[in-house]
Amino acid sequence: MDKNINSFGKNIRLTTEGGSHDEFITAKISGFPAGVRIDREKLLKFMARRAPGNSAFATARKESDEPIFLSGVDGNFVTNGDEMTIRIYSKNAKSSAYKDVHDIPRPSHADYPAIVKYGRDVDLRGGGHFSGRLTALLCAFGGVCMQYLEEKGISVFSHIYSVYDIKDKEFSLTEVGENEKNMLSSSLFPVLDNEAGDRMQEKIAEAKSRGDSVGGVIECAVTGLPVGLGEHMFASVEARITEMLFSVPALKGVEFGRGFDSCKLYGSENNDPYVTDGKRIWTRTNNCGGILGGMTNGMPIVFRVAMKPTPSIASEQDSISLSKMENTKLSIVGRHDPCIVPRAAAAVEAASAIAVLDLVLDSKNENSAPANENKQGGDRVESSRLSELRGVIDRCDRTIVATLAERMAAASGVAEYKIQNNLPVLDASREAQLLEKIRMLAGEEYAEYFAEIYAAVLKTSKEYQQKMIDNSRSEEK
Ligand SMILES: Cc1cc2nc3c(=O)[nH]c(=O)nc-3n(C[C@H](O)[C@H](O)[C@H](O)COP(=O)(O)O)c2cc1C
């Protein structure tokens, strides 16, 4: 299986590796800003919302989903600008339930196209590479992105909009904000209306008791964005968010703002009128869901995603035997989510946060900087740019210090050699040659500045060497 296919991002690059029942799954991320402190407890709490075995309406497979950062952070959980590697070990995989899927593919799971495409040996244990398990990696990295975005005043949160035919209250397209975020963010079953939530859970339990499953809709909001993120055509905000969203298995549809319902309105009803108080600009309604012409318009981005019913169900279904090429019946054993929606809500938030971070990082690229930074968010993008640049400076400083230490050690080695071989330690012509070389390497713009810095480096190095010579002479005496 081509690993590079599983990559995402324009400014960051996220690649995932591994399948559901592998010993571990891994995410590698390049391009994430340096200098970001990760709150590990907060990240674990977020990931627990997606983890299996977390409630009666989730699969019984229990995994703690603990992310291990193999690189990209220092000991204090501050990102260092290097490639980030996040690994999650699988501890509770039971592969025996999947021995038949290579012959009798599960309806509406990935088995049949995967066998045709990759051959009979393709790993389908627990859904293999096509499993919801891979969304643990999305949540690990997405949780980090959410923390970064929160510092910039950008929030991503969601609720269960519906399960089967039972509906929660809707987000206000114009007013959704911190209240909803605080109410929903730590819930394993995030709803605005608890009574609707209870009925949803009853519906899931009822489907489960009959060996069946149900689907539903997740509504997600992104608030605090500046005007002008995104581009026309292929790099539209919708395109970049949905590209990421469709990495969540079982997600079958997305609508932004009023979505399909706007087709039942007149233009005069659907258009979002502009309003100003002389300082700020906003729209009275937000039927466009915060995106116009592929760009953010400063209003909340609100979208809904359709999650299909879990394909693996216990009740008997029609399938085929590939070896016998005949129709047959199938009853799926194993541990499955009777409804994917509650766990997927965290995955949808994570996927959105990753895509939004990638969009925010566009401001690194002058050509795609927001044309009109509405003050609702413009200064936030500014401060994001500032902290990003500071991260780069931190990284440079670390490299400079390490290189200088290496240079001092080499210089002292040279001094030692010269002392042992009775050679003159200080060499003025070599010093002049070095400074000339530095001027040349630095180029016209920086030649004078770097020559000055190097003169200081050479002076310090000479002092250090002199100290060594003095020490060795006093030892001789
Ligand atoms: C969090 C999460 C959990 C899932 N759990 C299951 C499950 O227990 N059983 C199952 O058959 N599918 C589960 N799925 C869905 C399948 O992975 C998905 O339907 C399958 O790979 C086919 O892909 P498609 O539905 O996107 O076409 C889950 C998906 C997510 C996001």
The ligand as an ORCA input file, in Angstrom:
! r2SCAN-3c Opt
* xyz 0 1
  C     -14.706      6.490     15.034
  C     -15.138      5.473     14.035
  C     -15.481      4.210     14.452
  C     -15.890      3.232     13.544
  N     -16.233      2.010     14.009
  C     -16.632      1.059     13.126
  C     -17.012     -0.240     13.599
  O     -16.962     -0.532     14.804
  N     -17.392     -1.144     12.690
  C     -17.473     -0.863     11.345
  O     -17.834     -1.709     10.556
  N     -17.153      0.359     10.894
  C     -16.728      1.323     11.730
  N     -16.394      2.556     11.243
  C     -16.637      2.882      9.833
  C     -15.768      2.150      8.838
  O     -14.410      2.353      9.124
  C     -16.090      2.625      7.410
  O     -17.459      2.601      7.210
  C     -15.419      1.738      6.394
  O     -14.029      1.914      6.432
  C     -15.854      2.030      4.953
  O     -15.543      3.360      4.601
  P     -16.680      4.399      4.163
  O     -17.854      4.147      5.046
  O     -16.054      5.746      4.401
  O     -16.975      4.170      2.746
  C     -15.964      3.549     12.149
  C     -15.615      4.828     11.731
  C     -15.211      5.793     12.669
  C     -14.875      7.177     12.190
*
